[in-house]
Amino acid sequence: MLTPVEAARRLGFTRSRIYALVQQGELDDVGGQTLRVTCASVERRLAANAPVGEAIKPLGAWAILALASSDAAFRAHVAARLS
């Protein structure tokens, strides 16, 4: 059993998000007066939302920003740095 704070820490959410997930039925409540989330439901949520791939590297992030920018000078600046 986990408190909402412990579940939030494990999942990287806020405590209020944990309450919402329990209310939506996405996390299981043990029952009782105070909210306790089952470890199994937290583990299930972690497994279902496992990160895919690796993080974008800085050069790739700059390239994405340049492509999305409407500023021609910025795009040219980034293109010069990437080549």
Rosetta blueprint (number, residue, H / E / L):
1 M L
2 L E
3 T L
4 P H
5 V H
6 E H
7 A H
8 A H
9 R H
10 R H
11 L H
12 G L
13 F L
14 T L
15 R H
16 S H
17 R H
18 I H
19 Y H
20 A H
21 L H
22 V H
23 Q H
24 Q L
25 G L
26 E L
27 L L
28 D L
29 D E
30 V L
31 G L
32 G L
33 Q L
34 T L
35 L L
36 R L
37 V E
38 T L
39 C H
40 A H
41 S H
42 V H
43 E H
44 R H
45 R H
46 L H
47 A H
48 A H
49 N L
50 A L
51 P L
52 V L
53 G L
54 E L
55 A L
56 I L
57 K L
58 P H
59 L H
60 G H
61 A H
62 W H
63 A H
64 I H
65 L H
66 A H
67 L H
68 A H
69 S L
70 S L
71 D L
72 A H
73 A H
74 F H
75 R H
76 A H
77 H H
78 V H
79 A H
80 A H
81 R H
82 L H
83 S L
